[in-house]
């Protein structure tokens, strides 16, 4: 293992961080889509479910940021 290139390890870390940021952005985009759907939904129970899903996606995005920073 001593022959591993240190630059390669940095590249791997950068890849993981980039993937994490992209996934968080995707989750936030999905949350926004669900919020838009909820605003247009006339049925209260469905609107509530959409809002709950949007909140869950936002939490996923936040958790990715916490795990990346921590």
C-alpha positions in Angstrom: 0.0 0.0 0.0 3.0 2.3 0.3 3.1 2.8 -3.4 -0.3 4.6 -3.5 0.0 8.0 -5.1 -1.1 10.7 -2.5 -2.5 12.8 -5.3 -4.8 10.0 -6.3 -6.2 9.9 -2.8 -7.0 13.6 -2.9 -8.7 13.0 -6.2 -10.8 10.3 -4.6 -11.8 12.6 -1.8 -12.7 15.4 -4.2 -14.8 12.9 -6.2 -16.7 11.9 -3.1 -17.2 15.5 -2.0 -18.4 16.5 -5.5 -20.8 13.5 -5.7 -22.2 14.4 -2.2 -22.8 18.0 -3.3 -24.5 16.8 -6.5 -26.7 14.4 -4.6 -27.6 17.2 -2.1 -28.5 19.5 -5.0 -30.6 16.7 -6.6 -32.5 16.2 -3.3 -33.1 19.9 -2.9 -34.4 20.1 -6.5 -36.8 17.2 -5.8 -38.0 19.0 -2.6 -38.7 22.1 -4.6 -40.7 20.1 -7.2 -42.7 18.5 -4.4 -43.4 21.9 -2.9 -44.7 23.2 -6.2 -46.9 20.1 -6.6 -48.2 20.6 -3.0 -49.1 24.2 -3.8 -51.3 23.1 -6.7 -52.8 20.1 -4.9 -56.4 20.7 -3.8 -56.8 17.5 -1.7 -55.5 18.3 1.7 -54.2 14.8 2.6 -52.2 14.6 -0.6 -50.9 18.1 -0.1 -49.8 17.1 3.4 -48.0 14.0 2.0 -46.2 16.0 -0.6 -45.1 18.6 2.0 -43.8 15.7 4.2 -41.9 14.2 1.3 -40.4 17.6 0.5 -39.3 18.0 4.1 -37.7 14.5 4.0 -35.7 15.3 0.9 -34.5 18.6 2.4 -33.4 16.6 5.5 -31.5 14.2 3.3 -29.7 17.1 1.7 -28.9 18.7 5.0 -27.5 15.4 6.3 -25.2 15.1 3.4 -23.8 18.5 4.1 -23.3 17.6 7.8 -21.6 14.4 7.1 -19.4 16.1 4.5 -18.4 18.9 6.9 -18.1 16.7 9.9 
